[in-house]
Amino acid sequence: MDYQLLTAFITGVGALLVLILGFKVNAFIALLISSILVGLISGMPPGDILEHMGTGMGTTLGFVAIVVGLGAVLGSILEHSGGTQALSSWFLSKFGPRYAPAALSMAGFLIAIPVFFDVAFILLVPVIYALQKTSGKSLLYFAIPLLAALAVTHAFIPPTPGPVAVADILGSDLGWIILFGFLAGIPATIVSGLIFGKVISERIFITPPIKFSNAEERVDNKHMPSVAMVVFLIMLPLVLILGRTVSAASFSSQHGPIPGWVEFIDFLGHPFSALIITVGLAMYFLGIRLGTSYAKLQEISVKSLGPAGIIILITGAGGVFKQMLVESGVGNMLADQLSDQNLPPILMAFLIAQMVRLLQGSSTVAMITAAGLMAPMLEGLGYTPAQSALVVLSIAAGASGFSHVNDSGFWLVSRYLGLTEIQTLKTWTLMTGVLALTGFGVVCLIWVVIG
């Protein structure tokens, strides 16, 4: 073992955690500083360190910035148009009060594909308040299924920022991630949301912390978009990206000229094209046709890029961290150690992401950090696109688990559900743990089947 490289690795990761936890330094700056430390301690010339930082940032942002930016715009248009409320109301009307938790899970699962977790939850809080008021059941009976669905989609299914960033860092195909994300995400939602939600709501009874009338924010039903259009726009980019993956797996240039229609599907199904087309359609059908002016659409788009910009920068810094691990030789050293321990890469990915999540709180930072550590370990292993996608989802599962007091999501849930810290640990924290373990279990099962 090269102890200089081991020292560089330990110092880099340790500095990252100390800066974020101890000094409350923004994750973007903390990742950059940690990357520099890895380079210096490993013996890399200072000029090379700066060059590799630029390379790592540039190669990562070339893909992530476009996908995350377009996804944020799509989510904001959906939110502003009232599509979120329209979709949730439709599910509830079709399923009725008896099956409201299942309806909320389905609505949340779809809504969180384009809309950020916290925004989607805040938008749907009035719905669960109203259900509690009319049913007399614990608020958790409705809240946990909704939260589980939102958390699963946020971590498992692009174009949400986490899986997009990890996919880029590991060089994985988004189509496979979407496919396996659904296969792993649906059981995780059922177990952690519907089953666990029913069990925990029978043990802890809570009511809304504020009056429903004060929390309700609705869009006039006359101006809401149709549910069919909302579902179409949410699913369109996923279907296009999946179509590209399927066509790529079915046709190869090694077996003769690629048909023109396959090249056309490849173009339409690229994440850039798929999201540009969807955003354009959303601007027209959810904006202009519903009476939203061009100026208002521009304002919505610009505002959506604020939070997206922060995530993009953190992701770029994660690319810098990965690049430094590769160029310094730390990645090869870690890969050798992984081989010696005979630990499956999906298990290592899950454990690293879970450890970082527990230590610093943010699921996005945990995913990006774990991806940066895993990328050099996976080089040369010859994984198929499907296997690489499962490593991405292992990271997503680990980064989702056991949210506690150092996670902003913990306090968001505590505030809006009126829970004490102990109650939040017993409900939200435990739910995210069940979600992570269930999702990872399904990923392992898929790994065995395709392996």
PEFEN-V436687 format. One record per residue. RES is the residue in three letters. SS is DSSP state (H for helix, E for strand, C for the rest). Layout:
res=RES ss=SS
res=RES ss=SS
//
This chain:
res=MET ss=C
res=ASP ss=C
res=TYR ss=H
res=GLN ss=H
res=LEU ss=H
res=LEU ss=H
res=THR ss=H
res=ALA ss=H
res=PHE ss=H
res=ILE ss=H
res=THR ss=H
res=GLY ss=H
res=VAL ss=H
res=GLY ss=H
res=ALA ss=H
res=LEU ss=H
res=LEU ss=H
res=VAL ss=H
res=LEU ss=H
res=ILE ss=H
res=LEU ss=H
res=GLY ss=H
res=PHE ss=C
res=LYS ss=C
res=VAL ss=C
res=ASN ss=C
res=ALA ss=H
res=PHE ss=H
res=ILE ss=H
res=ALA ss=H
res=LEU ss=H
res=LEU ss=H
res=ILE ss=H
res=SER ss=H
res=SER ss=H
res=ILE ss=H
res=LEU ss=H
res=VAL ss=H
res=GLY ss=H
res=LEU ss=H
res=ILE ss=H
res=SER ss=C
res=GLY ss=C
res=MET ss=C
res=PRO ss=C
res=PRO ss=H
res=GLY ss=H
res=ASP ss=H
res=ILE ss=H
res=LEU ss=H
res=GLU ss=H
res=HIS ss=H
res=MET ss=H
res=GLY ss=H
res=THR ss=H
res=GLY ss=H
res=MET ss=H
res=GLY ss=H
res=THR ss=H
res=THR ss=H
res=LEU ss=H
res=GLY ss=H
res=PHE ss=H
res=VAL ss=H
res=ALA ss=H
res=ILE ss=H
res=VAL ss=H
res=VAL ss=H
res=GLY ss=H
res=LEU ss=H
res=GLY ss=H
res=ALA ss=H
res=VAL ss=H
res=LEU ss=H
res=GLY ss=H
res=SER ss=H
res=ILE ss=H
res=LEU ss=H
res=GLU ss=H
res=HIS ss=H
res=SER ss=H
res=GLY ss=C
res=GLY ss=H
res=THR ss=H
res=GLN ss=H
res=ALA ss=H
res=LEU ss=H
res=SER ss=H
res=SER ss=H
res=TRP ss=H
res=PHE ss=H
res=LEU ss=H
res=SER ss=H
res=LYS ss=H
res=PHE ss=H
res=GLY ss=C
res=PRO ss=H
res=ARG ss=H
res=TYR ss=H
res=ALA ss=H
res=PRO ss=H
res=ALA ss=H
res=ALA ss=H
res=LEU ss=H
res=SER ss=H
res=MET ss=H
res=ALA ss=H
res=GLY ss=H
res=PHE ss=H
res=LEU ss=H
res=ILE ss=H
res=ALA ss=H
res=ILE ss=H
res=PRO ss=H
res=VAL ss=C
res=PHE ss=C
res=PHE ss=H
res=ASP ss=H
res=VAL ss=H
res=ALA ss=H
res=PHE ss=H
res=ILE ss=H
res=LEU ss=H
res=LEU ss=H
res=VAL ss=H
res=PRO ss=H
res=VAL ss=H
res=ILE ss=H
res=TYR ss=H
res=ALA ss=H
res=LEU ss=H
res=GLN ss=H
res=LYS ss=H
res=THR ss=H
res=SER ss=H
res=GLY ss=C
res=LYS ss=C
res=SER ss=C
res=LEU ss=C
res=LEU ss=H
res=TYR ss=H
res=PHE ss=H
res=ALA ss=H
res=ILE ss=H
res=PRO ss=H
res=LEU ss=H
res=LEU ss=H
res=ALA ss=H
res=ALA ss=H
res=LEU ss=H
res=ALA ss=H
res=VAL ss=H
res=THR ss=H
res=HIS ss=H
res=ALA ss=H
res=PHE ss=H
res=ILE ss=C
res=PRO ss=C
res=PRO ss=C
res=THR ss=C
res=PRO ss=H
res=GLY ss=H
res=PRO ss=H
res=VAL ss=H
res=ALA ss=H
res=VAL ss=H
res=ALA ss=H
res=ASP ss=H
res=ILE ss=H
res=LEU ss=H
res=GLY ss=C
res=SER ss=C
res=ASP ss=C
res=LEU ss=H
res=GLY ss=H
res=TRP ss=H
res=ILE ss=H
res=ILE ss=H
res=LEU ss=H
res=PHE ss=H
res=GLY ss=H
res=PHE ss=H
res=LEU ss=H
res=ALA ss=H
res=GLY ss=H
res=ILE ss=H
res=PRO ss=H
res=ALA ss=H
res=THR ss=H
res=ILE ss=H
res=VAL ss=H
res=SER ss=H
res=GLY ss=H
res=LEU ss=H
res=ILE ss=H
res=PHE ss=H
res=GLY ss=H
res=LYS ss=H
res=VAL ss=H
res=ILE ss=H
res=SER ss=H
res=GLU ss=C
res=ARG ss=C
res=ILE ss=C
res=PHE ss=C
res=ILE ss=C
res=THR ss=C
res=PRO ss=C
res=PRO ss=C
res=ILE ss=C
res=LYS ss=C
res=PHE ss=H
res=SER ss=H
res=ASN ss=H
res=ALA ss=H
res=GLU ss=C
res=GLU ss=C
res=ARG ss=C
res=VAL ss=C
res=ASP ss=C
res=ASN ss=H
res=LYS ss=H
res=HIS ss=H
res=MET ss=C
res=PRO ss=C
res=SER ss=C
res=VAL ss=H
res=ALA ss=H
res=MET ss=H
res=VAL ss=H
res=VAL ss=H
res=PHE ss=H
res=LEU ss=H
res=ILE ss=H
res=MET ss=H
res=LEU ss=H
res=PRO ss=H
res=LEU ss=H
res=VAL ss=H
res=LEU ss=H
res=ILE ss=H
res=LEU ss=H
res=GLY ss=H
res=ARG ss=H
res=THR ss=H
res=VAL ss=H
res=SER ss=H
res=ALA ss=H
res=ALA ss=H
res=SER ss=H
res=PHE ss=C
res=SER ss=C
res=SER ss=H
res=GLN ss=H
res=HIS ss=H
res=GLY ss=C
res=PRO ss=C
res=ILE ss=C
res=PRO ss=C
res=GLY ss=H
res=TRP ss=H
res=VAL ss=H
res=GLU ss=H
res=PHE ss=H
res=ILE ss=H
res=ASP ss=H
res=PHE ss=H
res=LEU ss=H
res=GLY ss=C
res=HIS ss=C
res=PRO ss=H
res=PHE ss=H
res=SER ss=H
res=ALA ss=H
res=LEU ss=H
res=ILE ss=H
res=ILE ss=H
res=THR ss=H
res=VAL ss=H
res=GLY ss=H
res=LEU ss=H
res=ALA ss=H
res=MET ss=H
res=TYR ss=H
res=PHE ss=H
res=LEU ss=H
res=GLY ss=H
res=ILE ss=H
res=ARG ss=H
res=LEU ss=H
res=GLY ss=C
res=THR ss=C
res=SER ss=C
res=TYR ss=H
res=ALA ss=H
res=LYS ss=H
res=LEU ss=H
res=GLN ss=H
res=GLU ss=H
res=ILE ss=H
res=SER ss=H
res=VAL ss=H
res=LYS ss=H
res=SER ss=H
res=LEU ss=H
res=GLY ss=H
res=PRO ss=H
res=ALA ss=H
res=GLY ss=H
res=ILE ss=H
res=ILE ss=H
res=ILE ss=H
res=LEU ss=H
res=ILE ss=H
res=THR ss=H
res=GLY ss=H
res=ALA ss=H
res=GLY ss=H
res=GLY ss=H
res=VAL ss=H
res=PHE ss=H
res=LYS ss=H
res=GLN ss=H
res=MET ss=H
res=LEU ss=H
res=VAL ss=H
res=GLU ss=H
res=SER ss=H
res=GLY ss=C
res=VAL ss=H
res=GLY ss=H
res=ASN ss=H
res=MET ss=H
res=LEU ss=H
res=ALA ss=H
res=ASP ss=H
res=GLN ss=H
res=LEU ss=H
res=SER ss=H
res=ASP ss=H
res=GLN ss=H
res=ASN ss=C
res=LEU ss=C
res=PRO ss=C
res=PRO ss=H
res=ILE ss=H
res=LEU ss=H
res=MET ss=H
res=ALA ss=H
res=PHE ss=H
res=LEU ss=H
res=ILE ss=H
res=ALA ss=H
res=GLN ss=H
res=MET ss=H
res=VAL ss=H
res=ARG ss=H
res=LEU ss=H
res=LEU ss=H
res=GLN ss=H
res=GLY ss=C
res=SER ss=C
res=SER ss=H
res=THR ss=H
res=VAL ss=H
res=ALA ss=H
res=MET ss=H
res=ILE ss=H
res=THR ss=H
res=ALA ss=H
res=ALA ss=H
res=GLY ss=H
res=LEU ss=H
res=MET ss=H
res=ALA ss=H
res=PRO ss=H
res=MET ss=H
res=LEU ss=H
res=GLU ss=C
res=GLY ss=C
res=LEU ss=C
res=GLY ss=C
res=TYR ss=C
res=THR ss=C
res=PRO ss=H
res=ALA ss=H
res=GLN ss=H
res=SER ss=H
res=ALA ss=H
res=LEU ss=H
res=VAL ss=H
res=VAL ss=H
res=LEU ss=H
res=SER ss=H
res=ILE ss=H
res=ALA ss=H
res=ALA ss=H
res=GLY ss=H
res=ALA ss=H
res=SER ss=H
res=GLY ss=C
res=PHE ss=C
res=SER ss=C
res=HIS ss=C
res=VAL ss=C
res=ASN ss=C
res=ASP ss=C
res=SER ss=H
res=GLY ss=H
res=PHE ss=H
res=TRP ss=H
res=LEU ss=H
res=VAL ss=H
res=SER ss=H
res=ARG ss=H
res=TYR ss=H
res=LEU ss=H
res=GLY ss=C
res=LEU ss=C
res=THR ss=C
res=GLU ss=H
res=ILE ss=H
res=GLN ss=H
res=THR ss=H
res=LEU ss=H
res=LYS ss=H
res=THR ss=H
res=TRP ss=H
res=THR ss=H
res=LEU ss=H
res=MET ss=H
res=THR ss=H
res=GLY ss=H
res=VAL ss=H
res=LEU ss=H
res=ALA ss=H
res=LEU ss=H
res=THR ss=H
res=GLY ss=H
res=PHE ss=H
res=GLY ss=H
res=VAL ss=H
res=VAL ss=H
res=CYS ss=H
res=LEU ss=H
res=ILE ss=H
res=TRP ss=H
res=VAL ss=H
res=VAL ss=H
res=ILE ss=H
res=GLY ss=C
//
